[in-house]
Amino acid sequence: MTDVVVTDVADAHRFEGRSPDGALLGVVAYERRGDDVVLTHTEVDPDAEGHGIGTSLVRQTLDALRAQGARVVPQCPFVRSFVESHDGYSDMLIDR
């Protein structure tokens, strides 16, 4: 698996996952609604698929949001699937 450095790019309303050399590997788009964050879409560069980039990107995104005290609406099917199959994140979810 490629190392992924995830950063919240608030002006673009997305978390970006980049390789150590700075290449963009994927994004998790979001909308903020007060303290809640709606995760709307996850996308991984097709050349980087199959290497765990999406999983690492979503995990680091959720960990960053937890550190901010945010609650999450996983509108994106990939994020919802990740949360359903990984213990420890369900406490962050809210239904809308």
FENURCOR-V455197 format. One record per run of one state. SS is the DSSP state (A for helix, B for strand, O for the rest). FROM is the first residue (numbers start at 0). TO is the last residue. If there is no record, write none. Layout:
ss=SS from=FROM to=TO
ss=SS from=FROM to=TO
//
This chain:
ss=O from=0 to=3
ss=B from=4 to=8
ss=A from=9 to=11
ss=O from=12 to=12
ss=B from=13 to=17
ss=O from=18 to=22
ss=B from=23 to=32
ss=O from=33 to=34
ss=B from=35 to=43
ss=O from=44 to=44
ss=A from=45 to=47
ss=O from=48 to=51
ss=A from=52 to=66
ss=O from=67 to=69
ss=B from=70 to=73
ss=O from=74 to=75
ss=A from=76 to=84
ss=O from=85 to=88
ss=A from=89 to=91
ss=B from=92 to=92
ss=O from=93 to=95
//
